[in-house]
């Protein structure tokens, strides 16, 4: 579910959802505005998958959360 496998395409993995999220994060945004930007994407589909992908990206250091805004990490 986290990584694509032989039977799970990249677009259905959390890493694929994370790629969609990072692609829409061109400037610091609130979580709700980012959700509004990606909610209609067929790869994201649900708020649960959105939050799980945010958790993964934060754990990997791809995202930073400061003063109520999400932004791309320093790496």
C-alpha positions as CSV (number, residue, x, y, z in Angstrom):
1,X,0.0,0.0,0.0
2,X,2.9,2.4,0.7
3,X,5.1,1.4,-2.2
4,X,4.0,0.2,-5.7
5,X,4.5,-3.6,-6.2
6,X,3.9,-6.0,-9.0
7,X,0.2,-6.0,-8.2
8,X,-0.2,-2.4,-7.1
9,X,0.4,0.4,-9.6
10,X,2.2,3.6,-8.5
11,X,-1.0,5.6,-8.8
12,X,-2.7,3.4,-6.2
13,X,0.2,3.5,-3.7
14,X,0.6,6.1,-1.0
15,X,3.9,7.1,-2.7
16,X,1.9,7.9,-5.8
17,X,-0.6,10.0,-3.9
18,X,2.4,11.8,-2.3
19,X,3.7,12.6,-5.7
20,X,0.4,14.2,-6.6
21,X,0.4,16.2,-3.4
22,X,4.0,17.4,-3.8
23,X,3.2,18.4,-7.4
24,X,0.4,20.7,-6.2
25,X,2.5,22.2,-3.4
26,X,4.3,25.0,-5.4
27,X,4.0,27.4,-2.5
28,X,3.3,27.1,1.3
29,X,-0.4,26.2,1.8
30,X,-2.8,25.3,4.5
31,X,-3.9,21.6,4.8
32,X,-7.4,22.5,3.8
33,X,-6.4,24.5,0.7
34,X,-4.1,21.6,-0.3
35,X,-7.0,19.2,0.2
36,X,-9.2,21.4,-2.0
37,X,-6.6,21.3,-4.7
38,X,-6.2,17.5,-4.8
39,X,-9.6,16.2,-3.7
40,X,-10.9,15.7,-7.2
41,X,-7.8,13.9,-8.4
42,X,-8.7,10.2,-9.0
43,X,-5.4,9.0,-7.5
44,X,-6.1,10.7,-4.1
45,X,-9.8,9.8,-3.9
46,X,-10.4,10.0,-0.1
47,X,-9.3,12.2,2.8
48,X,-8.0,9.2,4.5
49,X,-5.5,8.5,1.7
50,X,-4.6,12.2,1.6
51,X,-3.8,12.2,5.3
52,X,-1.8,8.9,5.1
53,X,0.2,10.3,2.2
54,X,0.9,13.5,4.2
55,X,2.1,11.4,7.1
56,X,4.4,9.5,4.8
57,X,5.8,12.6,3.2
58,X,6.4,14.2,6.6
59,X,8.1,11.1,8.0
60,X,10.4,11.1,4.9
61,X,11.3,14.7,5.4
62,X,9.7,15.8,2.2
63,X,7.2,18.2,3.9
64,X,7.6,20.8,6.7
65,X,4.7,22.2,8.7
66,X,5.3,25.6,10.3
67,X,2.9,28.3,11.4
68,X,-0.1,26.4,10.0
69,X,1.4,26.0,6.5
70,X,2.7,23.0,4.7
71,X,5.7,23.5,2.5
72,X,8.3,21.4,0.8
73,X,11.1,20.3,3.1
74,X,14.7,21.5,2.9
75,X,16.0,18.3,1.3
